[in-house]
Structures are given as C-alpha cells and as structure tokens.
Amino acid sequence: MNTILTFLKNWGDILLSVLVAVGSLAAYIRHDKKIKRQEAKLNELQIKQYEKEEAKEKMAEMKANIIRGQRGSAKIRFINAGKADAQNVRIEILTPGEKMAQIYHSEFGPYNVINPQLYREERLALSIGHPDTIDLKITWDDNFQKNRFVTLSVPF
C-alpha cells in the first residue's frame, strides 16, 4: 500500500496531466468531426440554393389577369413574371365552348416572345351571363426547358 502511495506522489501529477490531455484531445477530435459534418451539410445546402437561383434565372413565369373595362369590355393580359424570355407562347382555352359563348374574343397568341416583366393584351367583349372565370393553359419555351406550361383559372 505504501508503494502505491509513493508511486502516486511521484507520478500522480504527471498521470493526471496526461489523462486531462488525452481527454481534451478526444473532446477536440469529437467536436472537430461534428463541425466538419455541419460544414459539409451547409456547403451542400448552399450548392442547392445556388442551383435553384441559377434555374430561376433561366425561367419565365407566365401569369394572366383580366382587367375590367366599361360597358362589358375587358382585356386579358398575359404577363411574364419570370427572369427570362418566354418564347413561342401558346394559349389554349380550356373553358367549354358553351360557357365561352358570352365572351367575344379573337384567338389568344401565339406570341413569338414575351420579355421578362412585360405582357401582351387581348380584348374581350362580355355579354350578360358570361362565366366568372376563364380556364387557360399557357405553354411556352424558355432557357430552362421547352414546353413548360401552367394551367390557370383567371377570374373576372
């Protein structure tokens, strides 16, 4: 027992310092691995964010609004709300013909190009009993993809 106490007196401080150093090193390595995993996740998320932004730069986004006028007149406005040109814009009326009978219009489109933040308009003449909405399918090409489309129900 006396030898153990003597050994601890002589070497105890060194052993304790070594244990503390090894424990600190182990904690540092664990923390470093955790930080590196988090950095890898953050880098991956940043790359995905950049890819999304890059894709948005290449996309057109088509929308439609109806602007009511006086005495049964209206305009339908096809808007490119995206950041790229909408090319070869085609518009298909999905509302059944019997409902469209109270709306006098010419064919909508096709349009060669609608630039970003700009629009094209068509005139409408409304008679009594016209539907509350027009259902449309707008198809276009942009730098992101060909034949992109959106289906809209545009209210009056």
C-alpha positions, 0 to 999 in steps of 0.5 A: 500500500505504501508503494502505491502511495509513493508511486502516486506522489511521484507520478500522480501529477504527471498521470493526471496531466496526461489523462486531462490531455488525452481527454481534451484531445478526444473532446477536440477530435469529437467536436472537430468531426461534428463541425466538419459534418455541419460544414459539409451539410451547409456547403451542400445546402448552399450548392442547392440554393445556388442551383435553384437561383441559377434555374430561376434565372433561366425561367419565365413565369407566365401569369394572366389577369383580366382587367375590367373595362366599361360597358362589358369590355375587358382585356386579358393580359398575359404577363411574364413574371419570370427572369427570362424570355418566354418564347413561342407562347401558346394559349389554349382555352380550356373553358367549354365552348358553351360557357365561352359563348358570352365572351367575344374574343379573337384567338389568344397568341401565339406570341413569338416572345414575351420579355421578362416583366412585360405582357401582351393584351387581348380584348374581350367583349362580355355579354350578360351571363358570361362565366366568372372565370376563364380556364387557360393553359399557357405553354411556352419555351424558355432557357430552362426547358421547352414546353413548360406550361401552367394551367390557370383559372383567371377570374373576372 
